[in-house]
Amino acid sequence: MVSAALFVTMALAASASPLSNQGLAELTDNGEVLLLPRHQRQPFDGWIFTRSSESCVAIEAAMLDVDSWVKRFDNLKSSKATSRSGDSVGYELELTVVLGPTIFGRITRVAPGVLRFNDIETKAYSVYDLEAADDGTCLVRYRIVEEQGKSSGWVSIMKGLEATAGDAGNFAAGISSARGFAKPEKARSVRGSAAEATRVSLAGQGTLVEIDRSGKWPSYSLRRRVALPFAGVSWAVRNKKGYPDRTSVVKSAADHGATAQYTFGGFGGRVSFSTTVNEHAEPGGVLVVEETVAGGDIGPGTGGWRWRLGPVDGGVDVELNFSADIVAGSRVMRTMAATDPIARESFMLYAALAMMADIVGGSVLPVSAPNLARE
């Protein structure tokens, strides 16, 4: 059995109330929501929040029916149960991913609606916590934890290609796993005050990533509250020619005021493109820096990014909306992404997470201490 302490984590301030289920349900309207407490640290420990239009009872049954997984996942060659004992099932998976290893694991139903997956070889584990939402969908809290110093086969491949891509690889693999059971963008929800309160709360515990799958390709909205001076954060964001010194994802950068030129790199690929730059102020001392792709390896209409920096007590509330389709501009990345959607997700998340972690940096500025799963 797994102790209740496993599911009550991230308590950063004594006055907080539990996360609102309604807020989480609203946040997952267009795609998965991620929380990364610490960037580029081992062991990896992150959260994915998602929803399923199926009932929680049906999802739980599907998770325990290992032999049917091959019908749910596009990246599985085979899935089979190797042993059964009570509420525990051993399994063996073969991936369609090039160089992907065979995965040996065990899933255990530790409580109603709570299922734990263990990777036999790496000792990594993940926990699904399922709970019915008010609108009849199933709300899923999904925690992924690496063993110290060990990575899954997929993440090892990603880190072999790009040393700092562990966070993105873990999340991309987790998203792929979760999407076999839950695709939140098919659920219906109306966002309200609960969503914003939950968003602010999570941004005070790490980097919050909201994925929007409503367009031609996913876009990523990152938010993080950092304990840094506003002047320092705004300078780091505006000093584009300094990006290559701060993050490995930007290989070169030239700042021409109203325009900029970049080369992004990762996983053996390179993408060069130009942007148009717009800066403006909003009420409350908020600074917005928006860049739109204008041409190059990826042409106009392929997105861009926008920084929004707001001063708060003790630091800065940072938002980064990243939608530049860098995969489209690299033959290497396009070829790898064509083999499996995990690769595309890894590339895009790598770029977005690197910009937030490296360009902004800083420690988290907590605002609350909600429970991330049920007690």
C-alpha positions in Angstrom: 0.0 0.0 0.0 1.1 3.6 -0.7 0.8 5.9 2.3 -1.5 8.9 2.3 1.6 11.2 2.5 2.5 10.3 -1.1 -0.6 12.2 -2.3 -0.4 15.2 -0.1 2.6 17.2 -1.3 3.8 20.6 -2.2 2.5 22.3 0.9 4.3 25.7 0.8 2.2 27.9 3.1 0.0 26.9 6.0 -3.0 29.0 5.2 -3.9 27.4 1.9 -7.0 25.4 1.0 -7.1 22.4 -1.3 -7.0 22.9 -5.0 -10.5 23.3 -6.5 -11.6 20.4 -8.6 -13.7 22.9 -10.6 -10.6 25.0 -11.2 -8.5 22.1 -12.5 -11.4 20.9 -14.7 -11.7 24.4 -16.2 -8.0 24.7 -16.8 -7.9 21.4 -18.8 -10.5 22.7 -21.3 -8.1 22.8 -24.3 -5.4 20.3 -23.3 -3.2 19.0 -20.5 -1.9 21.1 -17.6 1.6 20.5 -16.2 3.3 21.5 -13.1 7.1 21.3 -12.8 8.3 22.2 -9.3 12.0 22.3 -10.1 13.7 22.6 -13.5 16.5 20.3 -14.6 16.8 18.4 -11.3 17.0 14.8 -10.5 15.0 12.9 -9.6 12.3 14.4 -11.9 9.1 14.9 -10.1 6.2 16.5 -12.0 2.5 16.6 -12.4 0.1 16.3 -15.3 -3.6 17.3 -14.9 -6.1 16.1 -17.5 -9.7 14.9 -18.0 -11.5 12.1 -19.7 -15.0 12.1 -21.1 -15.2 8.5 -19.9 -16.2 7.8 -16.3 -13.5 7.2 -13.7 -14.8 3.7 -13.2 -14.3 3.0 -16.9 -10.8 4.6 -16.9 -9.7 2.5 -13.9 -10.9 -0.7 -15.6 -9.1 0.3 -18.8 -5.9 0.9 -16.9 -6.0 -2.6 -15.4 -6.8 -4.2 -18.8 -3.2 -4.2 -20.1 -4.0 -6.4 -23.1 -6.3 -3.7 -24.5 -3.7 -0.9 -24.3 -2.4 -1.5 -27.8 -5.8 -0.4 -29.1 -5.7 2.9 -27.1 -2.1 3.9 -27.8 -0.7 4.8 -31.2 2.9 4.2 -30.1 2.5 0.6 -28.9 3.5 -2.4 -31.0 2.2 -4.7 -28.3 0.9 -4.7 -24.7 0.4 -7.8 -22.6 -0.2 -8.8 -19.0 2.6 -11.1 -17.7 1.1 -11.7 -14.2 -1.9 -11.0 -12.1 -2.3 -11.0 -8.3 -5.3 -9.4 -6.8 -5.4 -5.7 -7.8 -1.9 -5.9 -9.3 -0.9 -6.6 -12.9 2.5 -7.1 -14.3 3.0 -6.0 -17.9 5.3 -5.8 -20.9 5.2 -3.1 -23.6 6.9 -2.7 -26.9 7.0 0.8 -28.4 6.9 1.8 -32.0 9.5 4.5 -31.3 12.8 4.0 -33.0 15.3 2.6 -30.5 12.5 2.5 -27.9 13.2 -0.3 -25.4 10.8 -2.9 -24.1 9.1 -1.7 -20.9 8.5 -4.0 -18.0 6.2 -2.7 -15.4 3.5 -3.3 -12.8 0.3 -1.5 -12.1 -1.4 -1.7 -8.7 -4.8 -0.4 -7.6 -3.8 1.0 -4.2 -7.2 2.5 -3.4 -10.5 3.2 -5.3 -9.5 5.6 -8.1 -5.8 5.5 -7.2 -3.4 3.5 -9.4 0.3 3.3 -9.2 2.5 2.3 -12.2 6.1 1.0 -11.5 8.9 0.7 -14.0 10.6 -2.5 -13.0 14.0 -1.6 -14.4 14.4 2.1 -13.5 12.3 2.0 -10.3 10.5 5.2 -11.5 6.8 5.3 -10.7 3.7 7.3 -11.6 0.4 7.6 -9.8 -3.0 8.3 -11.3 -5.6 9.8 -9.0 -9.1 9.7 -10.6 -12.0 11.7 -9.4 -15.4 12.5 -10.9 -15.8 16.2 -11.9 -19.0 18.1 -11.5 -19.7 18.0 -15.2 -19.6 14.2 -15.3 -16.1 13.9 -16.8 -13.2 12.2 -14.9 -10.5 14.5 -13.5 -7.1 13.0 -13.5 -4.1 14.0 -11.4 -1.0 12.2 -12.6 2.3 12.4 -10.8 5.6 11.1 -12.4 8.7 10.4 -10.3 12.1 9.2 -11.5 14.5 7.3 -9.4 17.6 9.3 -8.5 20.0 9.1 -11.3 17.8 6.9 -13.5 15.7 7.7 -16.5 13.2 5.8 -18.7 14.4 4.5 -22.0 12.7 7.3 -23.9 14.0 10.0 -21.6 17.5 8.5 -21.9 17.2 8.8 -25.7 16.1 12.5 -25.4 18.9 13.3 -22.9 21.4 11.6 -25.2 20.4 13.9 -28.0 20.0 17.0 -25.7 21.5 16.8 -22.2 19.1 19.3 -20.7 15.9 17.8 -22.2 15.0 15.5 -19.3 12.1 17.6 -18.1 10.6 17.8 -21.6 11.2 14.1 -22.3 9.5 13.0 -19.0 6.5 15.3 -19.6 6.1 14.2 -23.2 6.2 10.6 -22.3 3.8 11.2 -19.5 1.4 13.0 -21.8 1.6 10.2 -24.3 0.7 7.7 -21.6 -2.2 9.9 -20.2 -3.7 10.4 -23.7 -4.3 6.7 -24.0 -7.0 7.2 -21.3 -7.8 10.9 -21.3 -8.0 13.6 -24.0 -9.2 16.8 -22.1 -9.8 18.9 -25.2 -12.9 16.8 -26.0 -14.4 17.7 -22.6 -16.6 20.8 -22.3 -16.0 23.5 -19.7 -16.5 27.2 -19.1 -13.6 29.0 -17.4 -14.4 31.2 -14.4 -12.8 32.5 -11.2 -11.9 29.0 -10.0 -9.7 28.5 -13.0 -7.7 31.7 -12.4 -7.4 31.0 -8.7 -6.0 27.6 -9.4 -3.7 29.0 -12.1 -2.2 31.5 -9.7 -1.9 29.0 -6.9 0.0 26.5 -9.1 2.3 29.2 -10.5 3.4 29.8 -6.9 4.6 26.2 -6.7 6.7 25.8 -9.8 6.3 26.3 -13.6 2.7 25.9 -14.7 2.3 24.8 -18.3 -1.2 24.9 -20.0 -1.3 23.1 -23.4 -3.8 24.4 -26.0 -4.5 21.8 -28.7 -7.3 23.7 -30.4 -5.0 25.0 -33.2 -3.0 23.4 -36.1 -0.2 22.5 -33.6 -0.1 22.7 -29.8 0.8 25.9 -28.1 2.1 26.3 -24.6 1.3 28.9 -21.9 3.8 28.9 -19.1 3.4 30.8 -15.8 5.7 31.1 -12.8 6.0 33.5 -9.9 9.7 34.2 -9.1 11.4 35.9 -6.2 13.5 38.3 -8.3 13.5 42.1 -8.8 11.2 43.3 -11.6 14.0 45.3 -13.2 16.3 42.2 -13.5 13.6 40.0 -15.0 12.5 42.6 -17.5 16.1 43.2 -18.6 16.8 39.5 -19.0 13.7 39.2 -21.2 14.3 42.4 -23.3 18.1 41.7 -23.7 17.6 39.3 -26.7 21.2 39.3 -27.8 22.0 37.9 -24.4 19.8 34.8 -24.8 22.5 32.5 -26.2 24.6 33.1 -23.0 21.6 32.2 -20.8 20.0 29.2 -22.6 21.3 26.4 -24.8 18.1 26.4 -26.9 19.0 29.7 -28.5 22.3 29.4 -30.5 22.4 32.9 -31.8 20.4 36.1 -31.5 20.5 39.6 -33.0 18.4 42.5 -31.7 17.4 45.2 -34.2 14.7 46.9 -32.0 11.5 46.4 -34.0 12.9 43.1 -35.4 15.1 40.2 -34.2 16.9 37.3 -35.7 17.4 33.9 -34.0 18.8 30.4 -34.4 17.2 27.8 -32.2 18.8 24.4 -31.8 18.2 21.1 -30.2 18.3 17.4 -30.8 20.8 17.8 -33.6 18.5 20.3 -35.5 18.8 24.0 -36.2 16.1 26.5 -37.0 16.9 30.1 -38.1 14.1 32.7 -38.4 13.3 36.4 -37.9 10.6 38.0 -35.7 8.8 41.3 -35.4 9.0 42.7 -31.9 6.3 44.7 -30.1 6.6 46.0 -26.5 3.9 47.8 -24.6 2.9 48.5 -21.0 -0.3 47.6 -19.3 -1.9 49.0 -16.1 -0.2 48.0 -12.9 3.3 48.3 -14.3 2.9 45.2 -16.5 5.4 44.8 -19.4 4.4 42.8 -22.5 7.1 41.8 -25.0 5.6 40.0 -28.0 7.5 38.4 -30.9 5.9 37.1 -34.1 7.7 34.9 -36.6 8.2 36.9 -39.8 10.3 34.6 -42.0 13.2 32.2 -42.3 13.1 28.4 -41.9 9.7 28.9 -40.4 7.6 31.5 -42.2 4.9 34.0 -41.3 1.9 32.4 -39.7 3.9 29.9 -37.7 3.4 31.5 -34.3 5.9 33.2 -32.0 5.9 34.0 -28.2 4.8 36.6 -25.8 6.2 37.5 -22.4 4.0 39.2 -19.8 5.7 40.4 -16.6 3.7 41.7 -13.7 5.2 43.0 -10.4 3.9 41.4 -7.3 4.9 41.6 -3.6 8.3 40.0 -3.4 8.9 39.4 -7.0 7.4 39.0 -10.5 4.5 37.1 -12.0 5.9 35.8 -15.4 3.8 34.5 -18.3 5.3 33.0 -21.5 3.0 32.0 -24.3 5.0 29.9 -26.7 3.6 28.8 -30.1 6.5 29.0 -32.5 6.4 25.8 -34.6 10.2 25.2 -34.5 9.7 21.6 -35.4 8.5 22.6 -38.9 11.7 24.4 -39.7 14.2 21.6 -39.0 14.5 18.5 -41.2 16.1 16.6 -38.3 13.3 17.4 -35.9 10.6 16.9 -38.5 11.9 13.4 -39.3 12.1 12.4 -35.7 8.7 13.9 -34.9 7.2 11.9 -37.8 8.1 8.7 -36.0 6.1 9.5 -32.8 4.1 12.4 -31.4 6.2 12.1 -28.2 9.1 13.5 -30.1 7.2 16.6 -31.3 5.9 17.3 -27.8 9.5 16.9 -26.4 10.9 19.4 -28.9 8.3 22.1 -28.2 8.3 21.6 -24.5 12.1 21.7 -24.4 12.2 25.1 -26.1 9.4 26.6 -23.9 10.7 25.2 -20.6 14.3 26.2 -21.4 13.3 29.8 -22.1 11.3 30.1 -18.8 14.0 28.4 -16.7 17.1 29.9 -18.2 16.1 33.4 -19.3 14.0 34.1 -16.2 15.5 31.8 -13.6 14.9 32.5 -10.0 13.3 30.6 -7.1 9.6 30.1 -6.8 7.6 32.8 -5.0 4.8 30.8 -3.2 1.3 32.1 -2.8 -0.6 29.1 -1.4 -0.3 25.4 -0.5 -3.0 23.3 -2.1 -3.0 19.6 -2.1 -2.3 18.2 -5.5 -4.2 14.9 -4.9 -6.8 13.7 -2.6 -5.9 12.8 1.0 
